[in-house]
């Protein structure tokens, strides 16, 4: 019986995949970005652009509905915490309005107190009217008829 030794075959060496990703390959082929088609803006986009140019405040009541992001096939709102954020914004606005009203009332009271103090100081500075001397201002008596 003959014993033969087979040559030892080394196990394959694992090498990380060095190939570029599909995005990198696509950009290497065509580096120009995709541009949108030159379509006219929809009416809601036009209205949003005009209101942005006019500088309307976000509190202004308008005909535009607020933008809501929904998951289209199921109609699930993607930002469910928006209601909580809106409530927090409303509370902050109400607190700011109350603080503004309190500051306005305080300023009005301070102005009234300042006017009253100025009037009192003016009254102290003016001399009282002099009493009228009736003897000097009296008309001479008429001569009796002769």
Backbone as CSV, one residue per row, in Angstrom:
resi,resn,N_x,N_y,N_z,CA_x,CA_y,CA_z,C_x,C_y,C_z
1,UNK,0.836,-1.140,0.000,0.000,0.000,0.000,0.889,1.212,0.000
2,UNK,0.473,2.066,-0.791,1.278,3.254,-1.006,0.581,4.453,-0.373
3,UNK,1.284,5.242,0.360,0.729,6.431,1.011,1.197,7.636,0.217
4,UNK,0.250,8.412,-0.223,0.602,9.627,-0.952,0.128,10.841,-0.167
5,UNK,0.914,11.828,-0.209,0.530,13.089,0.453,0.031,14.061,-0.595
6,UNK,-1.092,14.557,-0.359,-1.613,15.569,-1.272,-1.006,16.909,-0.899
7,UNK,-0.739,17.710,-1.909,-0.205,19.026,-1.561,-1.250,19.825,-0.770
8,UNK,-0.822,20.533,0.242,-1.726,21.322,1.082,-2.208,22.541,0.308
9,UNK,-3.492,22.688,0.214,-4.091,23.840,-0.470,-4.520,24.826,0.617
10,UNK,-4.040,26.028,0.497,-4.357,27.051,1.499,-5.802,27.502,1.343
11,UNK,-6.397,27.843,2.445,-7.766,28.358,2.424,-7.773,29.716,1.739
12,UNK,-8.848,30.042,1.026,-8.887,31.336,0.344,-8.859,32.493,1.356
13,UNK,-8.190,33.557,0.968,-8.080,34.735,1.822,-9.295,35.630,1.563
14,UNK,-9.953,36.047,2.631,-11.112,36.925,2.487,-10.631,38.356,2.271
15,UNK,-11.174,38.994,1.247,-10.811,40.364,0.911,-12.091,41.191,0.901
16,UNK,-12.036,42.376,1.497,-13.201,43.258,1.512,-13.526,43.710,0.098
17,UNK,-14.810,43.933,-0.138,-15.256,44.377,-1.459,-14.836,45.830,-1.644
18,UNK,-13.991,46.087,-2.587,-13.467,47.431,-2.828,-14.179,48.137,-3.971
19,UNK,-15.227,47.539,-4.483,-15.923,48.157,-5.611,-16.697,49.388,-5.136
20,UNK,-16.778,50.423,-5.977,-17.532,51.616,-5.566,-19.022,51.318,-5.540
21,UNK,-19.730,52.126,-4.783,-21.177,51.958,-4.709,-21.818,52.376,-6.018
22,UNK,-23.081,52.059,-6.165,-23.783,52.379,-7.406,-23.874,53.890,-7.609
23,UNK,-24.086,54.656,-6.528,-24.177,56.112,-6.662,-22.856,56.702,-7.130
24,UNK,-21.760,56.229,-6.555,-20.455,56.752,-6.959,-20.158,56.397,-8.407
25,UNK,-20.549,55.207,-8.814,-20.330,54.802,-10.202,-21.162,55.664,-11.139
26,UNK,-22.415,55.920,-10.775,-23.276,56.730,-11.634,-22.754,58.155,-11.731
27,UNK,-22.277,58.718,-10.623,-21.739,60.075,-10.670,-20.444,60.137,-11.468
28,UNK,-19.677,59.054,-11.431,-18.439,59.042,-12.212,-18.751,59.028,-13.699
29,UNK,-19.846,58.386,-14.072,-20.216,58.347,-15.487,-20.806,59.680,-15.931
30,UNK,-21.728,60.256,-15.120,-22.407,61.500,-15.493,-22.437,62.405,-14.260
31,UNK,-21.482,63.326,-14.129,-21.424,64.135,-12.912,-22.444,65.265,-12.865
32,UNK,-23.191,65.526,-13.934,-24.158,66.629,-13.909,-25.373,66.214,-13.084
33,UNK,-25.830,67.079,-12.187,-26.996,66.719,-11.377,-28.264,66.764,-12.219
34,UNK,-29.263,66.064,-11.745,-30.541,66.083,-12.447,-31.192,67.440,-12.242
35,UNK,-31.768,67.973,-13.292,-32.454,69.262,-13.204,-33.941,69.028,-13.391
36,UNK,-34.772,69.784,-12.688,-36.209,69.600,-12.854,-36.667,70.101,-14.216
37,UNK,-37.771,69.570,-14.661,-38.333,70.014,-15.930,-38.836,71.444,-15.778
38,UNK,-38.738,72.247,-16.803,-39.205,73.642,-16.699,-40.720,73.729,-16.778
39,UNK,-41.393,73.242,-15.755,-42.846,73.304,-15.702,-43.265,74.519,-14.883
40,UNK,-44.392,75.126,-15.213,-44.840,76.261,-14.400,-45.240,75.785,-13.000
41,UNK,-45.112,76.679,-12.044,-45.445,76.348,-10.661,-46.946,76.190,-10.517
42,UNK,-47.348,75.349,-9.589,-48.772,75.191,-9.328,-49.284,76.439,-8.608
43,UNK,-50.590,76.536,-8.482,-51.158,77.732,-7.847,-50.759,77.831,-6.379
44,UNK,-50.689,76.690,-5.686,-50.307,76.760,-4.274,-48.843,77.167,-4.123
45,UNK,-47.985,76.694,-5.044,-46.584,77.109,-4.987,-46.458,78.596,-5.293
46,UNK,-47.217,79.070,-6.275,-47.181,80.496,-6.613,-47.664,81.357,-5.461
47,UNK,-48.740,80.916,-4.804,-49.263,81.678,-3.667,-48.269,81.683,-2.512
48,UNK,-47.615,80.554,-2.285,-46.616,80.504,-1.212,-45.444,81.427,-1.524
49,UNK,-45.056,81.484,-2.786,-43.959,82.367,-3.178,-44.353,83.828,-3.009
50,UNK,-45.561,84.171,-3.418,-46.022,85.560,-3.310,-46.128,85.969,-1.840
51,UNK,-46.683,85.084,-0.998,-46.807,85.449,0.416,-45.436,85.576,1.069
52,UNK,-44.469,84.792,0.611,-43.113,84.927,1.148,-42.502,86.251,0.722
53,UNK,-42.782,86.674,-0.499,-42.248,87.958,-0.971,-42.907,89.130,-0.260
54,UNK,-44.185,88.991,0.079,-44.894,90.077,0.754,-44.469,90.214,2.206
55,UNK,-43.894,89.182,2.753,-43.450,89.239,4.141,-44.583,89.112,5.127
56,UNK,-45.586,88.307,4.807,-46.687,88.110,5.734,-46.208,87.323,6.938
57,UNK,-46.772,87.638,8.072,-46.385,86.908,9.275,-47.007,85.513,9.232
58,UNK,-46.400,84.554,9.906,-46.988,83.215,9.902,-48.319,83.162,10.629
59,UNK,-48.619,84.183,11.457,-49.891,84.210,12.168,-51.028,84.737,11.306
60,UNK,-50.695,85.348,10.166,-51.725,85.941,9.326,-52.647,84.851,8.786
61,UNK,-53.936,85.165,8.781,-54.912,84.208,8.277,-54.911,84.297,6.761
62,UNK,-54.710,83.191,6.114,-54.669,83.179,4.659,-55.491,82.038,4.110
63,UNK,-55.527,81.948,2.793,-56.302,80.903,2.154,-55.502,79.622,1.989
64,UNK,-54.205,79.665,2.305,-53.376,78.476,2.149,-53.520,77.572,3.362
65,UNK,-53.708,76.300,3.094,-53.753,75.328,4.181,-52.326,75.014,4.606
66,UNK,-52.121,74.691,5.867,-50.756,74.350,6.287,-50.289,73.076,5.595
67,UNK,-49.005,73.012,5.351,-48.442,71.867,4.658,-48.402,70.685,5.611
68,UNK,-48.884,69.555,5.149,-48.839,68.343,5.944,-48.158,67.267,5.123
69,UNK,-47.204,66.611,5.729,-46.514,65.531,5.042,-47.198,64.228,5.416
70,UNK,-47.707,63.527,4.410,-48.382,62.264,4.670,-47.719,61.155,3.878
71,UNK,-47.820,59.963,4.420,-47.355,58.781,3.726,-48.478,58.408,2.772
72,UNK,-48.263,58.602,1.483,-49.331,58.639,0.502,-50.265,57.426,0.480
73,UNK,-49.808,56.210,0.313,-50.801,55.144,0.130,-51.714,54.947,1.327
74,UNK,-51.232,55.235,2.525,-52.029,54.946,3.705,-52.566,56.200,4.375
75,UNK,-52.106,57.367,3.995,-52.590,58.601,4.590,-52.130,58.814,6.015
76,UNK,-51.024,58.211,6.400,-50.497,58.353,7.756,-49.677,59.629,7.819
77,UNK,-49.927,60.429,8.841,-49.150,61.660,8.983,-47.733,61.307,9.371
78,UNK,-46.777,61.882,8.664,-45.379,61.575,8.930,-44.850,62.345,10.132
79,UNK,-45.481,63.443,10.479,-45.037,64.245,11.612,-46.157,64.285,12.650
80,UNK,-46.360,63.212,13.410,-47.485,63.193,14.345,-47.321,64.155,15.506
81,UNK,-46.105,64.597,15.790,-45.905,65.494,16.920,-46.116,66.954,16.545
82,UNK,-46.598,67.217,15.344,-46.811,68.595,14.908,-47.888,69.280,15.744
83,UNK,-48.912,68.539,16.146,-49.968,69.137,16.969,-49.400,69.592,18.313
84,UNK,-48.522,68.793,18.887,-47.908,69.179,20.163,-47.029,70.407,19.981
85,UNK,-46.294,70.448,18.883,-45.454,71.620,18.617,-46.310,72.865,18.428
86,UNK,-47.426,72.723,17.697,-48.310,73.867,17.472,-48.909,74.343,18.791
87,UNK,-49.303,73.407,19.658,-49.855,73.791,20.961,-48.806,74.529,21.790
88,UNK,-47.569,74.062,21.747,-46.498,74.746,22.482,-46.265,76.139,21.921
89,UNK,-46.314,76.274,20.589,-46.153,77.601,19.975,-47.288,78.525,20.388
90,UNK,-48.528,77.998,20.414,-49.671,78.818,20.810,-49.542,79.271,22.263
91,UNK,-49.096,78.359,23.146,-48.914,78.741,24.552,-47.836,79.812,24.692
92,UNK,-46.762,79.675,23.924,-45.686,80.670,23.994,-46.172,82.022,23.485
93,UNK,-46.960,82.016,22.407,-47.495,83.278,21.873,-48.447,83.925,22.869
94,UNK,-49.292,83.110,23.528,-50.227,83.659,24.513,-49.467,84.253,25.697
95,UNK,-48.418,83.577,26.150,-47.616,84.105,27.257,-46.930,85.400,26.856
96,UNK,-46.430,85.460,25.623,-45.789,86.691,25.153,-46.806,87.821,25.049
97,UNK,-48.029,87.506,24.598,-49.068,88.533,24.505,-49.441,89.047,25.893
98,UNK,-49.546,88.129,26.879,-49.854,88.566,28.245,-48.735,89.438,28.804
99,UNK,-47.493,89.063,28.533,-46.362,89.861,29.016,-46.357,91.239,28.362
100,UNK,-46.674,91.290,27.060,-46.745,92.582,26.373,-47.859,93.450,26.947
101,UNK,-49.016,92.839,27.218,-50.132,93.602,27.780,-49.775,94.124,29.170
102,UNK,-49.119,93.295,29.983,-48.723,93.739,31.323,-47.706,94.871,31.236
103,UNK,-46.769,94.771,30.300,-45.775,95.834,30.135,-46.443,97.124,29.671
104,UNK,-47.444,97.007,28.787,-48.150,98.199,28.317,-48.933,98.847,29.454
105,UNK,-49.594,98.034,30.291,-50.333,98.588,31.428,-49.391,99.278,32.410
106,UNK,-48.242,98.662,32.667,-47.268,99.268,33.582,-46.744,100.581,33.017
107,UNK,-46.448,100.606,31.713,-45.957,101.837,31.094,-47.024,102.922,31.147
108,UNK,-48.294,102.550,30.940,-49.384,103.522,30.998,-49.536,104.068,32.420
109,UNK,-49.456,103.188,33.420,-49.560,103.641,34.811,-48.384,104.539,35.176
110,UNK,-47.184,104.189,34.720,-46.011,105.028,34.986,-46.163,106.403,34.342
111,UNK,-46.698,106.437,33.124,-46.888,107.718,32.438,-47.916,108.573,33.174
112,UNK,-49.004,107.950,33.643,-50.022,108.708,34.381,-49.457,109.239,35.697
113,UNK,-48.654,108.433,36.385,-48.050,108.881,37.641,-47.077,110.027,37.388
114,UNK,-46.329,109.952,36.306,-45.392,111.027,35.969,-46.133,112.325,35.661
115,UNK,-47.246,112.229,34.927,-48.035,113.425,34.616,-48.624,114.012,35.897
116,UNK,-49.118,113.165,36.797,-49.686,113.658,38.053,-48.611,114.333,38.907
117,UNK,-47.415,113.750,38.956,-46.324,114.362,39.724,-45.913,115.693,39.110
118,UNK,-45.883,115.766,37.789,-45.521,117.016,37.120,-46.584,118.086,37.380
119,UNK,-47.858,117.689,37.350,-48.932,118.653,37.627,-48.857,119.152,39.069
120,UNK,-48.542,118.258,40.016,-48.432,118.669,41.418,-47.255,119.619,41.609
121,UNK,-46.141,119.345,40.949,-44.980,120.238,41.053,-45.292,121.589,40.426
122,UNK,-46.025,121.596,39.343,-46.410,122.860,38.685,-47.345,123.660,39.591
123,UNK,-48.242,122.970,40.284,-49.164,123.662,41.188,-48.409,124.258,42.374
124,UNK,-47.362,123.607,42.843,-46.571,124.140,43.954,-45.772,125.366,43.530
125,UNK,-45.335,125.408,42.283,-44.489,126.509,41.818,-45.275,127.785,41.519
126,UNK,-46.514,127.719,41.141,-47.268,128.925,40.783,-47.714,129.638,42.055
127,UNK,-47.499,130.951,42.111,-47.927,131.688,43.315,-49.449,131.797,43.335
128,UNK,-49.991,131.871,44.531,-51.445,132.021,44.598,-51.834,133.403,44.065
129,UNK,-53.010,133.530,43.551,-53.422,134.834,43.017,-53.482,135.875,44.139
130,UNK,-53.053,137.094,43.829,-53.040,138.180,44.821,-54.469,138.617,45.108
131,UNK,-54.740,138.942,46.401,-56.096,139.424,46.696,-56.283,140.813,46.086
132,UNK,-57.443,141.032,45.609,-57.706,142.319,44.951,-58.064,143.370,46.012
133,UNK,-57.450,144.533,45.857,-57.716,145.637,46.777,-58.934,146.379,46.253
134,UNK,-59.970,146.317,46.994,-61.201,146.944,46.530,-61.134,148.458,46.628
135,UNK,-60.287,149.011,47.512,-60.205,150.467,47.660,-59.555,151.089,46.436
136,UNK,-58.557,150.424,45.864,-57.895,151.007,44.696,-58.757,150.876,43.446
137,UNK,-59.470,149.799,43.381,-60.233,149.554,42.167,-61.629,150.174,42.213
138,UNK,-61.951,150.749,43.340,-63.298,151.309,43.444,-63.406,152.591,42.621
139,UNK,-64.554,152.838,42.068,-64.779,154.060,41.286,-65.111,155.204,42.254
140,UNK,-64.654,156.377,41.920,-64.945,157.493,42.838,-66.455,157.766,42.896
141,UNK,-66.898,158.199,44.058,-68.343,158.484,44.162,-68.707,159.714,43.323
142,UNK,-69.902,159.678,42.888,-70.357,160.799,42.058,-70.661,162.012,42.964
143,UNK,-70.499,163.166,42.382,-70.800,164.374,43.153,-72.317,164.480,43.332
144,UNK,-72.688,164.916,44.551,-74.135,165.065,44.732,-74.667,166.244,43.892
145,UNK,-75.835,166.134,43.481,-76.386,167.233,42.681,-76.530,168.505,43.534
146,UNK,-76.300,169.612,42.980,-76.353,170.867,43.717,-77.646,171.607,43.465
